[in-house]
């Protein structure tokens, strides 16, 4: 069965919202997709008829096993394309999300499997998010929030909590990316900001907000 771009976007949005709080409300979905609640209700009825989700008025929505399978396939394509754009075509990690949003709707399974093989079956995308394999399984990233890293322990940036262009632009400006090795030199209780040191750079302070948007693994 083939699905429209809009249908796929709904399934992907439900998948991401479902991670946070189980059932997804019509209003949450409308806000996420920037559309009216009435349009959401119409689309949910359609997707329920295609057996991609369970939906009851006032109780919210959940993906069925078939819906989850479709969502993971879309997420897999999106993250593989992001990896390809950064790794092979040298796009900046803050430039790839919108391009990948378009490429994720290509339906050729053969193209996706060849892309995966060409890239060497990567487990994580350029933002540190896990890439589902062809069975929909994802590797678990063993990382902690930067704010929880003990002082003077060397760690490597392994993920970002958001893909907003504002955050990625700030990280680029501070020369912080996936794989950057750093340590915390000092934590300031006044505003929870932290002083970090990256190799070959002078130590500098970052805000609590930025520290909470970064994930690291101790090396």
Residue pairs with C-beta under 8 A, 6 or more apart in sequence:
1 50
2 107
3 11
3 50
3 70
5 105
6 43
7 43
7 46
7 47
7 50
7 52
8 70
8 74
8 104
8 105
9 33
10 29
10 33
10 43
10 44
10 47
11 47
11 52
11 53
11 63
11 67
11 70
11 71
11 74
12 71
12 74
12 75
12 78
12 104
13 29
13 32
13 33
14 24
14 29
14 53
14 61
14 62
14 63
14 67
14 71
15 63
15 67
15 68
15 71
15 72
15 74
15 75
16 32
17 24
17 28
17 29
17 32
18 24
18 62
18 63
22 62
23 59
23 60
23 61
23 62
24 60
24 61
24 62
25 60
25 61
26 37
26 40
26 41
26 44
26 60
26 61
27 37
29 40
29 44
29 61
30 36
30 37
30 39
30 40
33 40
44 53
44 55
44 61
45 55
47 53
47 55
47 67
48 54
48 55
51 64
51 66
51 67
52 63
52 64
52 66
52 67
52 70
53 61
53 62
53 63
53 64
53 67
54 61
54 62
54 64
55 61
63 71
68 136
69 136
72 132
72 136
73 132
73 136
74 104
74 105
75 104
75 132
76 112
76 131
76 132
76 133
76 134
76 136
77 103
77 104
77 105
77 106
77 112
78 100
78 101
78 103
78 104
79 100
79 125
79 129
79 130
79 131
79 132
80 112
80 115
80 116
80 119
80 122
80 125
80 131
81 96
81 99
81 100
81 103
81 104
81 115
82 96
82 97
82 100
82 125
82 126
82 127
83 119
83 122
83 125
83 126
83 131
84 115
84 118
84 119
85 91
85 95
85 96
85 99
85 100
86 92
86 93
86 96
86 126
87 119
87 122
87 126
88 119
91 99
92 168
92 172
93 126
93 127
93 168
93 172
93 177
93 178
94 165
94 168
94 169
94 171
94 172
96 126
97 163
97 165
106 112
113 134
116 122
116 134
121 133
122 131
123 130
123 131
123 139
124 130
124 131
124 139
124 141
124 158
124 159
124 178
125 131
126 178
127 159
127 160
127 163
127 178
128 141
128 143
128 157
128 158
128 159
128 160
128 178
128 215
129 159
130 138
130 139
130 140
130 141
131 138
132 138
141 158
141 159
141 215
141 217
142 217
143 158
143 159
143 215
143 216
143 217
144 215
144 216
144 217
144 218
145 211
145 212
145 214
145 215
145 216
146 155
146 157
146 184
146 194
146 211
146 212
146 214
146 215
146 216
147 192
147 194
147 208
147 211
147 212
149 155
149 183
149 184
149 216
149 218
150 184
151 183
151 184
151 185
151 186
151 187
152 183
152 184
152 185
153 183
153 184
153 218
154 181
154 182
154 183
154 218
154 219
155 181
155 182
155 183
155 216
155 217
155 218
155 219
156 179
156 180
156 181
156 182
156 216
156 217
156 219
157 176
157 177
157 178
157 179
157 180
157 182
157 214
157 215
157 216
158 178
158 215
158 216
158 217
159 178
159 214
159 215
160 167
160 168
160 171
160 178
160 213
160 214
160 215
161 212
161 213
161 214
161 215
162 213
167 210
167 213
170 210
171 177
171 210
171 214
174 204
174 206
175 198
175 201
176 182
176 198
176 214
180 198
181 198
181 199
181 219
182 196
182 197
182 198
182 199
182 216
183 196
183 197
184 194
184 195
184 196
184 197
185 195
185 196
185 197
185 203
186 194
186 195
187 194
187 195
188 194
188 195
188 205
191 207
191 208
192 208
192 211
193 205
193 206
193 207
193 208
193 211
194 205
194 206
194 208
194 211
195 203
195 204
195 205
196 203
196 204
196 205
196 206
197 203
